[in-house]
Amino acid sequence: MREVARNDADFVIETHSIDVIPDSARHGKPRDLFSLWFGANCQITIVLGGALAIFAGLSITWSIIGILVGVVLGGILMAFHSAQGPHLGLPQMIQSRAQFGYYGANLPLVIAVMMYLGFFAAGTVLGAQALTVITSIPVEATIPMIGAGILGLTVLGYRAIHFFPKWLAVVGIIAFLGLTIAIIATSGDPAIASPSVIGDGAEFRTGPFLLVVAVNAVLLLSYGP
C-alpha cells in the first residue's frame, strides 16, 4: 500500500464513517498494527480474560498454553479481516452484505451492536472502578470520564485511534514488566508457589483448558464485526 502525505485535518474529526475509504486516505504499514492492537488489548477486561485461566483451575503452564492456542486460532481469522479491509475500504459489517444480503446483514449487525454494548459497559465499569481506587474519585464520576474519553477518540477517528494506543502500548509494556518482576519477587509466597498454581505435578484438565482456549479465541474474533 502506498504511503500518502498526511493531512492534519484528518485528526480533527472522522469524516468517512461507514462510507468507502478513498485510496488517497489509505496509508500506513503493517507494523502500525502492533501498537493499535496491543493498546486495544492493554485494558482490564482482557487482563481478567487471562486471569480466568487460573480461576478455572489451570496451572500457569497450561494457562499460558491455552491462552496462546486461543490467541492463535482467533488471530488467524482476524488476520483475514486485516488483509481484507484495506482492499475493500469498508467496515466489516458493510462487507457482510455480500454474504448475508442487504437486509440479511441486519441480523449480524444487531448481534454486533449488542455484543459491543456489553463489552463497552463491562470495560468501562471495570476501568472506572480501577480509576476510583487510584484517584479516590467516586465511580459515578469516573464512568462518564472514561466514556467521554472513548467518545472523543471515536469522533476524532482514524489518526487519534492510532495515536493513542502507541502511547498506551509503551505504558502497558512498562506496567506488565513491573507486574512480572513483582510476581517473580514474591514467588516465595505459598499462595503463588504452590504446585496447583505453578504447574509442578498439576494435572491437565480438559474442561478448563477448552474454556480458556474458547474465551481467548472469541475475544479476538469479536473484533471482526
C-alpha positions in Angstrom: 0.0 0.0 0.0 1.5 3.3 -1.0 2.2 6.0 1.6 0.4 9.3 1.2 1.0 12.7 2.6 -0.6 13.1 6.0 -3.3 15.7 6.4 -3.6 17.2 9.8 -7.3 17.9 9.2 -7.9 14.1 9.3 -7.0 14.3 13.0 -9.8 16.8 13.7 -12.9 14.7 13.1 -13.8 11.5 11.4 -15.4 12.2 8.0 -15.7 8.8 6.3 -17.7 6.8 8.9 -19.2 3.8 7.1 -18.5 5.2 3.6 -15.9 3.8 1.3 -12.4 5.0 2.3 -10.8 6.6 -0.8 -7.4 5.3 -1.9 -5.8 8.7 -1.0 -6.8 8.2 2.6 -5.4 4.6 2.9 -1.9 4.5 4.2 0.3 3.0 6.9 2.5 0.0 7.3 1.9 -3.5 8.8 4.0 -2.6 11.9 1.4 0.1 12.7 -0.9 -2.7 13.6 1.2 -3.7 16.6 0.6 -0.6 18.8 -3.0 -0.5 17.7 -3.9 -4.0 18.8 -1.5 -4.1 21.8 -3.1 -0.8 23.0 -6.6 -2.0 22.3 -6.0 -5.2 24.4 -4.0 -3.5 27.1 -7.0 -3.0 29.3 -8.6 -4.5 32.4 -11.2 -6.7 30.6 -8.5 -8.6 28.7 -6.5 -9.0 31.8 -9.4 -10.6 33.5 -9.8 -12.9 30.5 -6.3 -14.1 31.1 -6.8 -14.4 34.8 -9.8 -16.6 34.1 -7.4 -19.4 33.3 -6.0 -19.5 36.9 -9.5 -19.1 38.4 -10.7 -22.1 36.2 -8.1 -24.3 38.0 -5.3 -24.5 35.4 -1.7 -24.2 36.3 0.4 -21.3 34.9 1.9 -23.7 32.4 -1.4 -24.9 31.0 -2.9 -21.4 31.3 -0.2 -20.0 29.0 -0.6 -22.8 26.5 -4.4 -22.4 26.5 -4.1 -18.6 26.0 -1.6 -19.0 23.2 -3.7 -21.6 21.4 -6.8 -19.4 21.7 -5.0 -16.3 20.5 -3.5 -18.1 17.5 -6.9 -19.6 16.4 -8.7 -16.2 16.8 -5.7 -14.3 15.4 -5.6 -16.3 12.1 -9.2 -15.4 11.3 -8.7 -11.8 12.3 -5.7 -11.6 10.0 -8.0 -12.3 7.1 -10.1 -9.3 8.2 -6.9 -7.2 8.5 -5.9 -8.0 4.9 -9.4 -7.7 3.6 -10.2 -4.2 4.9 -7.5 -2.2 3.0 -8.6 -3.8 -0.3 -12.3 -3.1 0.1 -12.1 0.1 2.2 -15.3 -0.8 4.1 -16.2 -1.8 7.6 -16.8 -5.5 8.2 -20.5 -5.1 8.8 -20.9 -3.4 5.5 -18.8 -6.1 3.8 -21.1 -8.8 5.2 -23.9 -7.7 2.9 -22.1 -9.7 0.2 -22.7 -12.9 2.3 -26.0 -12.1 4.1 -27.6 -9.7 1.6 -28.7 -6.1 2.1 -31.4 -6.9 4.7 -30.0 -10.1 6.0 -26.9 -8.3 7.2 -29.1 -6.6 9.8 -29.1 -9.7 11.9 -25.3 -9.9 12.5 -25.4 -6.1 12.8 -27.8 -6.2 15.7 -25.8 -9.0 17.3 -22.6 -7.0 16.9 -24.2 -3.9 18.5 -25.4 -5.9 21.5 -22.0 -7.6 21.8 -20.1 -4.3 21.8 -22.6 -2.6 24.2 -21.9 -5.4 26.7 -18.1 -5.3 26.0 -18.0 -1.5 26.3 -20.2 -1.5 29.5 -18.0 -4.2 31.2 -14.7 -2.5 30.3 -16.0 1.0 31.3 -17.2 -0.1 34.7 -14.1 -2.2 35.5 -11.8 0.7 34.3 -13.8 3.2 36.3 -13.5 1.1 39.4 -9.8 0.8 38.9 -9.5 4.6 38.4 -11.6 5.1 41.6 -9.1 3.0 43.6 -6.2 5.0 42.3 -7.7 8.6 42.5 -10.4 8.2 45.1 -12.8 9.9 42.6 -16.3 8.4 43.0 -17.1 5.7 40.5 -20.2 7.7 39.5 -17.8 10.3 38.1 -15.1 8.0 36.7 -17.6 6.1 34.5 -18.6 9.2 32.5 -15.0 10.3 32.4 -13.9 7.1 30.7 -17.0 7.2 28.4 -16.2 10.7 27.3 -12.6 9.8 26.5 -13.7 6.9 24.3 -16.3 9.0 22.6 -13.6 11.7 21.9 -11.4 9.1 20.2 -14.3 7.8 18.2 -15.2 11.3 16.9 -11.6 12.2 16.1 -11.3 9.0 14.2 -8.5 7.1 12.5 -5.5 9.1 13.4 -6.4 9.5 17.0 -7.2 5.8 17.3 -3.7 5.0 16.0 -2.0 7.8 18.0 -3.4 7.0 21.5 -2.6 3.2 21.5 1.0 4.0 20.6 1.5 5.7 23.9 -0.7 3.2 25.7 1.4 0.4 24.4 4.5 2.0 25.9 2.8 2.4 29.3 1.3 -1.1 29.1 4.7 -2.7 28.4 6.3 -0.9 31.3 3.3 -1.8 33.6 3.4 -5.5 32.6 7.1 -5.7 33.0 6.8 -4.2 36.5 4.0 -6.7 37.3 6.1 -9.6 36.1 9.0 -8.5 38.2 6.7 -8.1 41.3 5.3 -11.7 40.7 8.8 -13.1 40.5 9.9 -11.2 43.5 7.0 -12.7 45.6 7.3 -16.2 44.1 8.2 -17.4 47.6 4.7 -16.7 48.7 3.0 -20.1 49.4 -0.2 -19.0 47.6 1.9 -18.3 44.4 4.5 -21.0 44.7 2.0 -23.9 45.4 2.1 -26.8 42.9 -1.5 -26.2 41.9 -0.6 -22.7 40.6 2.9 -23.1 39.1 2.1 -26.4 37.5 4.6 -28.8 39.2 2.7 -32.1 39.2 -0.6 -30.4 38.2 -2.9 -32.5 36.1 -4.2 -31.4 32.7 -7.9 -30.5 32.9 -9.8 -30.7 29.6 -12.8 -28.6 30.5 -11.0 -25.5 31.9 -8.4 -25.8 29.1 -11.0 -25.7 26.4 -12.8 -22.9 28.2 -9.6 -20.8 28.2 -8.9 -21.5 24.5 -12.5 -20.6 23.6 -12.6 -17.4 25.6 -9.3 -16.1 24.2 -10.3 -17.0 20.6 -13.6 -15.3 20.9 -12.1 -12.2 22.4 -10.1 -11.8 19.1 -12.9 -12.9 16.8 -15.3 -10.4 18.4 -13.3 -7.6 16.9 -14.3 -8.9 13.4 -17.7 -7.0 13.3 
